[in-house]
């Protein structure tokens, strides 16, 4: 047979993506049968009722139908803010072909410039628009870099637990996954010794490790790296001649006042560590939460122009990132400013979303932590809880124990989570990843169901 | 150095994508310097003034800002058709999370079903929504299939000339390009003998050819395959145990009354040829021309469920196609119907676009054909002319002669075309690919500039 599971590219079989794996499939099947399903497996805030920012949607609405733009009075009558209309007009001037035309492969030039300005301002470091590609979500930036640098025997250091995009891509492109553990006992921090151990072990296996992935704020653990830790990772990377891929899509999702987001680009610049750094950002997370638009960017630093040209060539095969996502990326990096008509509403909407996330993180963590057998710290960042769950040592067949529990949980309650085994975890420890995105008025009843299912599950024979 | 051109994945260096290669880069640099540049290198109709369909944009505008939906009177006052508003409401019911949420990885279920219904109705063949993935443009469908089936030594038959996405992807994924020539002397038709020769030559080289790519209507040649030819290709594929990838993105772009679009899926079904067929469609072409939205789908036929699951898993790594593109795909397959408020305007806009394309194809082909040294048939389909150009036999350095001419053409006139060498051509023949998308009122002056540049170029020493 010309096409069967066995004749596929074997890397396809190896690639696993737990966030959307068999548990989600089971849930979708139950949903088709009429069951109520609660998707807490994925950071998809608008699916769970988080509202979009009015400012973003007003402008998108106008850009999708630019004939409206000369009808200011009627638009205001419909509730549009005057600065949204002006902003949309300005964007049409900057990109007269509109959303229906392919842009340049790296993205619309004014958007790349706006991203460069955003980074410059955020970090107080020089940033060049030519090093920025606008992408369909951060995932496409990851695909581009990993596909371009992986050849046989190239190792990529990824944290454990990790966001499974990385292991999936590394397997798909035929690279070697070089794991380093995050230290659960110190709030899932990064530890130099664990990094060195991981690197040395790979070297002993004759793996040519070329890049380290760091996710900060972290998915799934919710930790936020201090400046010291970032500096340590950069020094480690420099010493071992590694590039850094800094997944910084949760940079706006920090919930403790004492924490602060430091970008790898900024710390590297300040410390004079000139190694190649790929920094990712996305419109899917933060307080924007526009996942469906697939917006984002990759910024590349300390990369030579010849390599940039090659990467641009590969980007160009897919023509360009979708234009709506490009616009959302633009609006993410150029929010309304004080004095603009939209400013007050924008600030209020942002505050409501972030305050609610802060509350929900705390409440759900406390609820989980109060269950005997489960321990869960309040996440400091990102959108996930990663509780440690004790599970009885019994025969689960071929499945890891946490997989068996998440399956039971879906079947009994409709609550979809991701087993820790999908992210990687230390042997004989079990975890779940749960987003803290449920609507606040539903948390109590959800947690009650969760608790009952857990207590029932551990009693099963 | 950890990152340099030499340490990149060597397949990255091999992948070339002429449609956006060095000629386009040169043009973009000239544009930055203030020169007027005319982009005829790429099928990007809205960049050249083709208007979007009002129906599509009204609905998108509302879906981007659903708060408007309960203001029917004011919307009508703004010019919205009542059925657009109703349609948008209906879509919000079918997808309550809105455009800001990730959809299922294969696409929103109601859109997959609508695509299945569209194919069923178009071809009068049974079609199952589970075999349909909504993609970010057709390119992403190609990436998915080629990445999944290519392993070392797997050959992919592609036409010459071909759309360079195919050669780029085949090189990027490490496969073998197995070329078959289209027959310029019989209107670029497909010829069984040339297919067999190409296949046998690859077999002699111990290449394991697994799939044949067919582009119909054809990019870049503008030919449209007859039902007989499609049947012949299917029989050839069946005999040699090949899958078929049918790139049918130009199915609405047929300009001669005597031609008719036949899908590979339909002919295969009618002839009882049950081989795996991947069929691609896109919102970027046809009369919709919404390139920037990156909408499209892939339909997979005679593929077993285990393989479908693997392909879905790979799709899921990128989460989902952008939602705006998914909606445009939905609207493409469910246009307004007779009796709907929008119907008349929709039909008129469609007719205007297709009539204009028909006229432009003829006019530009005639103009080109009238230049001594150039021969150009009127394209029967797609969006491109592929004139045969005589170029003097002189020293062009490392560059193919047609590359040198397209470079000269940009420098002298700002007209951007793609050299035939980017698509493949028989040795010692030279071609250009030119879209026939220029605005009608500019064609005369453009052709005058083109002719002068050509006549000057062939006289150069």
Interface residues (C-beta under 8 A of the other chain):
Chain A: X2 X3 X4 X5 X7 X8 X9 X10 X12 X13 X15 X16 X17 X19 X20 X21 X28 X42 X44 X45 X46 X47 X52 X54 X57 X58 X60 X61 X62 X64 X65 X67 X68 X71 X74 X75 X77 X78 X79 X97 X98 X99 X100 X101 X102 X103 X104 X105 X136 X137 X139 X140 X143 X147 X148 X149 X150 X151 X165 X168 X169 X172 X210 X241 X242 X243 X275 X276 X284 X289 X290 X291 X292 X293 X294 X303 X304 X306 X307 X310 X313 X314 X316 X317 X318 X319 X320 X321 X322 X323 X324 X325
Chain B: X2 X3 X4 X5 X7 X8 X9 X10 X12 X13 X15 X16 X17 X19 X20 X21 X28 X42 X44 X45 X46 X47 X52 X54 X57 X58 X60 X61 X62 X64 X65 X67 X68 X71 X74 X75 X77 X78 X79 X97 X98 X99 X100 X101 X102 X103 X104 X105 X136 X137 X139 X140 X143 X147 X148 X149 X150 X151 X165 X168 X169 X172 X210 X241 X242 X243 X275 X276 X284 X289 X290 X291 X292 X293 X294 X303 X304 X306 X307 X310 X313 X314 X316 X317 X318 X319 X320 X321 X322 X323 X324 X325
